[in-house]
Amino acid sequence: DYGHHPTEVEAVIRAAREAWPERRIVMLYQPHRYTRTRDLYEDFVRVLSEVDGLLLMDVYSAGEPAIPGADGRALCRSIRQRGKVEPVFVEDNREIESLLANVLQDGDLLITQGAGDIGGVAARLAAAGVKASE
């Protein structure tokens, strides 16, 4: 999903919970723009804490310079401190499949969301037929 604002992320999570209440929701999320991440930081932390599993990519900068404390690692730390979900930071996008294999369980619903190069990741995962490890 292209949603890259906390309100959009929250709507997707809510819709998934309503449609599949019995399934765990695992999200692979890529924040878009450092300024948006900084300005809506607490909203992102709150919303992303509502999934059952979270893999968090670093910010897709869209040409912006990095802003200390408004990146994927900082979001992971803040989400972890809330204690609802143990986020996994994606150091290298080429590791996503192996990271997912350690997070996904049979029957999980995987949502990829964000704006940036995550669209290519979603297509790659679908083509690879990513499945939970046994």
C-alpha positions in Angstrom: 0.0 0.0 0.0 1.3 3.5 -0.8 0.0 5.0 2.5 2.8 7.0 4.2 0.9 9.1 6.7 0.0 7.8 10.2 -3.7 8.2 9.4 -3.4 6.0 6.3 -1.3 3.4 8.1 -3.9 3.3 10.9 -6.7 2.9 8.4 -5.0 -0.1 6.7 -4.3 -1.8 10.0 -7.9 -1.3 11.1 -9.3 -2.6 7.8 -7.0 -5.7 8.0 -8.1 -6.4 11.6 -11.8 -6.1 10.6 -11.4 -8.3 7.6 -9.2 -11.0 9.2 -9.7 -10.7 13.0 -8.2 -14.1 13.6 -4.9 -13.4 11.9 -1.7 -11.8 13.1 -0.8 -8.7 11.2 2.8 -8.3 10.2 3.8 -5.1 8.6 6.9 -4.2 6.5 6.9 -0.4 6.6 9.1 2.2 5.0 8.8 5.8 6.2 8.8 8.5 3.5 10.8 11.7 4.0 12.7 12.7 7.1 10.6 15.8 7.7 7.4 13.8 7.7 8.9 11.3 10.1 10.1 14.1 12.4 6.8 16.0 12.3 4.6 13.0 12.9 7.0 10.9 14.9 4.8 10.2 17.9 1.8 9.4 15.7 4.0 6.9 13.7 5.2 5.3 17.0 1.6 4.9 18.2 0.2 3.5 15.0 3.1 1.2 14.2 2.9 -0.3 17.7 -0.6 -1.7 16.8 0.6 -4.5 14.6 1.7 -8.0 15.8 5.0 -8.0 13.9 6.9 -5.1 12.4 9.9 -4.9 10.1 10.9 -1.3 9.7 13.0 0.0 6.8 15.0 3.2 6.9 13.4 6.4 5.7 13.1 6.9 1.9 14.5 10.4 1.8 13.0 11.6 -1.5 16.1 13.8 -1.8 15.9 15.3 1.8 19.0 15.3 4.0 18.9 13.0 7.0 17.5 14.4 10.2 19.0 12.9 13.4 16.4 11.1 15.5 13.9 11.0 12.6 15.0 7.7 11.0 14.1 4.0 11.0 16.4 3.1 13.9 14.9 5.8 16.1 11.4 4.7 15.3 12.4 1.1 16.2 13.7 2.2 19.6 10.6 4.2 20.4 8.3 1.5 19.3 10.2 -1.1 21.3 10.0 1.1 24.4 6.2 1.0 24.2 6.4 -2.8 24.8 3.6 -3.9 22.4 5.7 -5.2 19.5 9.4 -6.0 19.0 10.3 -4.2 15.8 13.0 -5.5 13.5 15.1 -2.9 11.7 16.0 -3.8 8.1 19.6 -2.9 7.7 19.8 -4.1 4.1 16.7 -4.5 1.8 18.3 -7.7 0.4 17.8 -9.3 3.8 14.0 -8.8 4.0 13.1 -12.3 2.9 15.3 -14.0 5.5 14.1 -11.5 8.2 10.5 -12.3 7.3 11.1 -16.0 7.5 12.0 -15.5 11.2 8.9 -13.3 11.9 6.1 -14.8 9.8 4.0 -17.6 11.2 1.5 -19.8 9.3 -1.7 -17.7 8.6 -0.1 -14.3 9.1 -1.2 -11.4 7.0 1.8 -9.5 5.6 1.2 -5.9 4.7 3.9 -3.8 2.9 3.3 -0.1 3.2 5.1 3.1 2.5 6.2 5.4 -0.3 9.6 4.9 -1.9 11.4 1.8 -3.1 9.2 -0.5 -0.9 7.0 -1.0 -4.0 9.8 -3.0 -5.6 10.2 -5.0 -2.4 6.5 -5.9 -2.4 6.7 -7.2 -6.0 9.9 -9.1 -5.2 8.3 -10.8 -2.1 5.2 -11.7 -4.1 7.3 -13.2 -6.9 9.3 -15.1 -4.4 6.2 -16.5 -2.8 7.4 -15.6 0.7 6.1 -18.1 3.3 6.4 -18.5 7.0 9.2 -20.8 8.2 8.1 -24.2 9.4 
